[in-house]
Amino acid sequence: MDLISALKELEKTSVGTGFACSVDTALKAMNKDEQEAFQSALNNKAVASTALWDLLNSNGYKVGKETIYKHRRKGCRCFK
């Protein structure tokens, strides 16, 4: 099978994106006001990802540092 045929076949068998990333999981666990404030902070590039990570983890949300970077760049599985 050539590469193009194999890639087309692979697309047919894809099972989706899997589980949401830990940022999305944290967002879903928050109340509406917290979600809005967190989403605003995520969208504000002046807020450091490491500061968000530290704040979330100190408040009981288990989120990976790299996951915050990926989610902000829309490079995590939430956006694929």
ABEGO torsion letter per residue (X at the ends): XBAAAAAAAAAAABAEAEBBBAAAAAAAABBAAAAAAAAAAAABAABBAAAAAAAAAAAGBBBBAAAAAAAAAGABAAAX
